[in-house]
C-alpha cells in the first residue's frame, strides 16, 4: 500500500465520488494497492473506510482444508469498512487487489462524527 500525496488528484477523486457525501469528510487520503496486496484480512481490523475508485478486488475466505471460497468481487464504488465502523466485529474475509487499485480512504477516528451525521453517506453504506 502506498499513499498518493497529490492534493489535486485527491480533490479530483472526491469530486468523482461526491454523490456519496453531503459534505466533504474532514480527513481523506488516497491509497494505492498493487496487484496481490491485501486491503483487509481476517483478525486485522480496518480503521478506515476504503472506497474503491479504480481497479478490481476480490473477497474470499480460506476454509479449514485450505480451499479458497469466493465471496464477492467488486470494482469502482465497492466500500470496505462498514462492518468495522458499525461494530467491534472483524471482517472475516480476505480482500485482495486483483489489479492495481486506488481507494479513497476515510479514517474512522477523524471522520466518525461527520459521517454518522451525513444522511447521504449513511444511505450509501
C-alpha angles and dihedrals in degrees: 000000000000129000115233104221100195113121092195092053091046090053091047091052092047091052089052089055097035091116089073095059137058090203134002112276113245095244125033132163136179117232127189121204121192124224109288096021119126120240090187138001136191114277092013104101118217113233095194144038114258113203111191110229101169133011135024135280135193126211119206147152130225113224126220089262091053097255117144111234114197114225104173146328128217147173136184113007096021107141125209126188101049093118093048093045093052100040146006090258123120121231104254095209142073118246113198133181109240089190132002108310130198117201135187103226121206112186112220097219095057097035107036098101094044094046094045087056096044107096093188092055093043090053089052092050 
